[in-house]
Amino acid sequence: MRVTEGQPFPLGATFDGLGVNFALFSANATKVELCVFDPSGRQEIARVELPEYTDEVWHGYLPDARPGMVYGYRVHGPYDPRAGHRFNPNKLLVDPYALAHVGELLHDPAIFGYEWGHPDGALSFDERDSAPFVPKCRVIDPAFTWGADRRPRVPWEHTILYETHVRGYTIRHPSLPFGLGGTYAGLASDEVIAHIKELGVTSVELLPIHFFADEGHLAGTGLTNYWGYNTIGFFAPDARYASGASSHVSEFKSMVRRLHEAGLEVILDVVYNHTAEGNEMGPTISFKGIDNASYYRLIPGEEQYYINDTGTGNTLNLSHPRVLQMVTDSLRYWVTEMHVDGFRFDLATILGRESYGFDEGGGFLDSCRQDPVLAGVKLIAEPWDCGPGGYQVGGFPPGWAEWNDAFRDTVRAFWKSESSAAELSKRLCASADKFNRRGRRPWSSVNFITAHDGFTLNDVVSFNDKHNEANGENNRDGTSNNHSWNCGAEGDTDDAEVLALRERQMRNMMATLIMSQGTPMILAGDEFARTQNGNNNAYCQDNDISWVDWSRLEKNNSLFQFVRRLIALRRDYPILRRQRFMTGEVDPDLDVRDVTWVNAAGEQMGDSDWADGGLRSFGMLMDGRAKTSGIRREGKDATLLILFNGHHDTVEFLLPPCAGGEHWRLLLDTNRPTMTSGRAYKVGNVCDVIGRSMLLFALET
């Protein structure tokens, strides 16, 4: 097989129309061999040494190579784990820049760089060939007809995120033909898109679709890494979600194009904090064998061990310029070539952590802020990890949105009568105590009640305790701090009173989410009470526990219609999605408060009210005359009043006066979900708010 010098950049396998250039970074290797396989990936048919080494990049050009070629690498160098080096040419390695893959990881002793059972443990050296047991890479032709594809570019203040899983969302959809459920094509089907559009959300956030591997401890148990937070290829969509009608790369692109045609954004959940290779006892699949000392954070002075800020065994070393380049190259690839609209970063604190700790001006975060491609898409951080100083909610720089777990915990606790009005009021106003700095906007707070990790909405109101027995860890996994309440019976029940309370509590939480300032995120299926039967850590359940049961849509259609109406109200009333943080202070130019907090007597809440930790009933009056921007002009939004009653019993509210209106028109009552428009109450009249319910009013003249 002919090989010439080629070019050191771009990294990866690049088809130029005549041949393929191969380029692989490794600062510490002594030789790199390109292994070529038959189309199935089972038989090695050629081996070529990359002839050149430039700027720590090994490279070569194969003029006879074409798209479809299957390949992997064998990298030579020192095997000295104590110094951080784990080169072992007996192990076939995945190209970090591969754009497609063939096969999957099989858990065999040969995939480990050390010899199982050897007295020296992970310091030993294994000579078995791993090629039969590891995935291979495939060269692709990136050509694709995008047509008139345009990004929806939904403004942040209009954004409603919808978190879901490609496979689990559609695999049981009754309208999809066999083979289409659970695939990229299934998610792009007319029937599925119609439901998402009818609901009214704007942006579909997908759990990881980067090429990933199952953990070894799940092998042989019948369980898999269903969520996909175990990446081994940052540039390729995973083939397990493809229908097979076309290449999985093309099918993914077609899905994005179809969602865009429907006006829906595509947000990817991405995992750049660790890889599937684990710690020193983990397999050698890619990075560990290419240049372990460069790609991973190792313990200084004990380089055979890995810094584990992720809880998964290893941590990518984004302080290294080539690793940082790989991550930013990956992000740009998904934006420019795959047309996605943004990213949610798993354990994002790690991405901002340098050797000295988290730094909002760290290399990765600075790279994103200045990058002309990445600065134009949505960037969402999961702002915590298990490393030192790992909890950073509100600590990310301008331009970033962040998951706000304080919103989740406070709202859940309030509706089970365990949180105060003072705490909830902060969360209703986009958690200004955390995010109102450096010119950040309310959309920076991504509010959620539920997410993939934890209980579903139905289970929050149906279980006091987690029930993770199916995970095989004796119910020890998953958090026990759920702020959940079963409303009187654990799990399934026929008790009509319990069921009625559960339904109202789900409406209360959904209404609080959608009516709050900030960016709401809904977990797919919550709009019709999806259940995981109390499992709050279903990461390994690729089965009915995690899959969306679409039969519940008909059973719980009233909840679906209620959530639709909530989203429509948020769309119709801009005051529910303002671009300024509400402060409650009087605007001296307009003599108006943007928000006034009132007690049940209809009076502005005072110090004694705020200090009352047992206060569960209060009102939030949002004045539409308040400024909507920094310009000194009066706003023209409607004025709204939201009444919250977290008590178990009815509370009488005196409806407060407000300039410019004489009546409060009832728009929404979580106790009467089918009500579309209620009576008008004269200012100063009393309104009964039943226990654990929420009302929304608009001011009328």
HELIX and SHEET records of a PDB file:
HELIX    1   1 PRO A   81  ALA A   83  5                                   3    
HELIX    2   2 PRO A  109  ILE A  111  5                                   3    
HELIX    3   3 GLY A  121  LEU A  123  5                                   3    
HELIX    4   4 ALA A  131  PHE A  133  5                                   3    
HELIX    5   5 TRP A  156  HIS A  158  5                                   3    
HELIX    6   6 VAL A  166  THR A  170  1                                   5    
HELIX    7   7 TYR A  184  LEU A  187  1                                   4    
HELIX    8   8 ASP A  190  LEU A  199  1                                  10    
HELIX    9   9 GLY A  216  LEU A  218  5                                   3    
HELIX   10  10 ALA A  239  TYR A  241  5                                   3    
HELIX   11  11 HIS A  248  GLU A  261  1                                  14    
HELIX   12  12 PHE A  287  TYR A  295  1                                   9    
HELIX   13  13 PRO A  321  THR A  336  1                                  16    
HELIX   14  14 ALA A  348  GLY A  352  5                                   5    
HELIX   15  15 GLY A  363  GLN A  370  1                                   8    
HELIX   16  16 LEU A  374  GLY A  376  5                                   3    
HELIX   17  17 ASP A  405  TRP A  415  1                                  11    
HELIX   18  18 ALA A  421  LEU A  428  1                                   8    
HELIX   19  19 ALA A  432  PHE A  435  1                                   4    
HELIX   20  20 PRO A  442  SER A  444  5                                   3    
HELIX   21  21 LEU A  457  VAL A  460  1                                   4    
HELIX   22  22 GLU A  469  ASN A  471  5                                   3    
HELIX   23  23 ALA A  496  MET A  515  1                                  20    
HELIX   24  24 ASP A  526  PHE A  528  5                                   3    
HELIX   25  25 ALA A  538  CYS A  540  5                                   3    
HELIX   26  26 SER A  551  LYS A  555  1                                   5    
HELIX   27  27 ASN A  557  ASP A  572  1                                  16    
HELIX   28  28 PRO A  574  ARG A  577  5                                   4    
HELIX   29  29 ASP A  607  ALA A  611  1                                   5    
SHEET    1   A 4 GLY A  12  PHE A  15  0                                        
SHEET    2   A 4 VAL A  20  PHE A  25 -1                                        
SHEET    3   A 4 VAL A  57  LEU A  62 -1                                        
SHEET    4   A 4 GLU A  52  THR A  54 -1                                        
SHEET    1   B 5 GLU A  44  GLU A  49  0                                        
SHEET    2   B 5 LYS A  31  PHE A  37 -1                                        
SHEET    3   B 5 VAL A  70  HIS A  76 -1                                        
SHEET    4   B 5 LYS A 136  ARG A 138 -1                                        
SHEET    5   B 5 HIS A 101  VAL A 102 -1                                        
SHEET    1   C 2 TYR A  79  ASP A  80  0                                        
SHEET    2   C 2 HIS A  85  ARG A  86 -1                                        
SHEET    1   D 9 LEU A 161  THR A 164  0                                        
SHEET    2   D 9 SER A 203  LEU A 206  1                                        
SHEET    3   D 9 GLU A 265  VAL A 270  1                                        
SHEET    4   D 9 GLY A 342  PHE A 345  1                                        
SHEET    5   D 9 LYS A 378  ALA A 381  1                                        
SHEET    6   D 9 ALA A 401  ASN A 404  1                                        
SHEET    7   D 9 SER A 445  PHE A 448  1                                        
SHEET    8   D 9 THR A 519  LEU A 523  1                                        
SHEET    9   D 9 LEU A 161  THR A 164  1                                        
SHEET    1   E 2 HIS A 210  PHE A 212  0                                        
SHEET    2   E 2 THR A 231  PRO A 237 -1                                        
SHEET    1   F 2 LEU A 298  ILE A 299  0                                        
SHEET    2   F 2 GLU A 302  TYR A 306 -1                                        
SHEET    1   G 2 ARG A 353  GLU A 354  0                                        
SHEET    2   G 2 GLY A 357  PHE A 358 -1                                        
SHEET    1   H 2 VAL A 586  ASP A 587  0                                        
SHEET    2   H 2 VAL A 592  ARG A 593 -1                                        
SHEET    1   I 6 VAL A 595  VAL A 598  0                                        
SHEET    2   I 6 SER A 617  MET A 622 -1                                        
SHEET    3   I 6 LEU A 640  ASN A 645 -1                                        
SHEET    4   I 6 SER A 693  GLU A 700 -1                                        
SHEET    5   I 6 HIS A 663  ASP A 669 -1                                        
SHEET    6   I 6 ALA A 680  LYS A 682 -1                                        
SHEET    1   J 2 VAL A 651  LEU A 654  0                                        
SHEET    2   J 2 VAL A 686  VAL A 689 -1                                        
END                                                                             
